[in-house]
Amino acid sequence: MKKYLLSFALILCSLTAFAQTAYEKIMTEKIAKLEACKTPEEFQTLANDFQRISEKEKDKWQPLYYTAFSFIQKGRVQMREGKMQELDITADQAMKYLTSAESIADNAEIHLLKKMAYSLRMMVNPAQRYMTDGAKASTELTAAEKLDPDNPRIALIKAEDMYFTPEQYGGSKTKGLEMFKLALEKFNAYKPKTALDPNWGKSEAEYFISQPVK
């Protein structure tokens, strides 16, 4: 009987390990596709993929996080294309999954994405929404920095804010570039806790550093 019980336990452990490996494999494949996506439609497809994974892995925050991240990246493309009227819907979709992720884990990465989602909403009408969505974005950034002050993605987004804010409102491309350099230093020193934890942003910092100041 002990032999049978041991064999059953070994089989169960093997199946669990296989399932974990399968989950990590599909997540790794989908995360790798984030760099290649260029259009809102491509990011929407990826968001759908991560959302399906989240339905199967209900105790894990990363699939929900990457679903939201895909929506935020979709929104950033929409913003560059001037499709400002679509940002509210995209930001709300991202926030829905971030709220679910936050019910599983409370960490700096989730708060940073919430900051980015509120920033997308603010860009629909900055003058009117600065005191509402802009204030919420600032609160989320502060929360993220308090939880993980050495996180390079926090430094990256702060550098972006400085770089793209007009000088009359306190921004500066020169200061922004210096902040991108600081972010890159943090990227070179930072190690994600797991292979599936967020690790994006370094190439963006490198891109801005390579640009001349105009």
N, C-alpha and C positions, 0 to 999 in steps of 0.2 A: 504493500500500500504506500509506504514511504517513497518507493521508487516512482510510482505513478504520480504522487503529489509533487515530487521534485521535477519530474518531466513536465507536468502541467504548468508549474511555476516558471520553468525555463522557457516554455513555449509562449506563455503570456508575456514574459519580459521581452522576448524576441519580437513579438507582434507590436508591443508598445514602442520598442526602439525603432522598428521599421516605420511605424506611423509618424514618429517624431522626425525621422530622417526624410520621409516623404514630404512632410510639412515644411521642413527647412529647405528642401530642394526646390519646391515650387515657389516659396517665398523668395529665395535667392534669385531665381530666374526672373520673377516679376520685378523685384527691386532693381535688377540690372537694366531692365527696360526703361526705367525712369529717365536715364541719361539720353536715351535715343528718341524719346517722344518730343515732337515739335509742335503739333497742332492740338487745338482743343478736343478734337475728335479722338486723337490718340490717347490723350490723358483721360478722357471719359471712358474709353475701353479699358484702360488699366485700372481706373477706379472701380469699374464693374468687376474686374477680376479679383481685386483685393477684397471687395465687399463679399463676394461669394466665399472666399477663404474665411473671412470673419464669421460667417454664418456657421461654419463647421468648427472653428476654433474659438468658441465663445469665451474662453478664459484668458485669451491672449490679447494684449493691447496693440501689438504691432500691426496686425492686418487692418484694424480700424484706423490707426494712425496713418498708414500708407494710403488708405482709401481717401482720407481727408487731404493728405499731402497731394495726391493726384488731382483732386478738385482745386486745391489752391494753385497748383502749377497751371491748371487749365485756366483759372481766373487771371493769372499773371499774363498768359498769352492773350487772352481776351482784352486785357487792359492795353497791351502793346498794340493790338489791332484796332483800338478805339471803340470796342464794343462795351462801353461803360454800362449800358442799360442791362447787361446780362450778369453783372458782377454780384448783385444782391442774391440772385438764385444760386449761383455757384458758391458764394461764401456761406450761405445758409446750409447747403448740402455738406460742405466741409465741417461746419460747426456741429451738425447732427452726429457725425461719426466721432468727432473729438469729444463730445459730451459722453458718448458711450465708452470711448477709450479711457476717459478720466474716471469713470465709475470702476474701472479695473485697476488703473495705476495713476498716481499723481506724480508727474515728473516734469522736468524743464522742457523736454521736447514737445509735450502736448501743449503746455502753456505758450510756447513759442509759435506753434501753428495757430493757436487761438488768436495770438497777436496778429499774425499774418492775415487771418480771415477777417478780423475787424478792420484791418488796414485796407483790404479789398473793398469792403463796404464803404469805408470813408471816401475812397477815390471816386465813388459815384457822384458825390457833391462835397468836396473837401471843405468849402466855406461853411456849409450848413451842418456837416457831420463831424467837424473837428472836435467839438465839445462832447459829443456822444460816443460814436464809434472810435474816434481818435483817442479819447480818454480811456476807453475800455482796452484798446490796443496797448496803450502805455502801461496800464495796470497789469496786463498779462505778461508784458516784457519784464516788468519789475519782478513778478512772481517767478518767472523762468530764471532770471539772473540770481535771485535769492537761493533757488534750489540747486543751481549748478553754475557758479560764476565763471568757471573755466571753459564752459561749453563754447566751442568755436562758432557754432551756428548763431548763437546770440550775438557774438561780436560781428558776424557777417551782416546780420539784419540791421544792427545799429549803424554799421558802416554804410549800408544801402540808404538808410534813412537820411544820414548826413549828406551823402553824395547827391541824392536827388532832390533834397529840400533847397529851394531858392535861397540865395544869400540874405535877402531881406527878411527871411523868416528863420535865420540862424543856421542855414545849411552852408556847405562849402565842399566843392569837389576836391580841393587840396586836403582838407581835413578828412574827407571821406577816404581818400587814397591812403592816408596814414593809418586810418582805422582798418582798412582792408589788409594792410601789412601786418597789423597786430592780430587780425583774425587768422591770417595764414600761419603766423607763429603758433597760435593756439591749435590750429588743425594739425600741425606737425608734431605737437606734443600730446594730442588727445587720442584716447583709445576707447572705442565703444565697448559697452559692457558685454554685449553678445554680438555674434555675426549678423543678427537681424535687426539690431538697434540702428537708429538713423546715423548715416555717415556721409550725408550729402553736403555740398557747399564749397569744398576746397577748390574745385575747378573754377567756380564763380569768382572767388577771391583772387585767384591767379589771373583771370581774365581782366578784372578791373585794374589790378596792379600794372598790367601790361599796357593799359591805355594812357596816352599822353594827356596831360592836364590842358584843357582849352580855356 
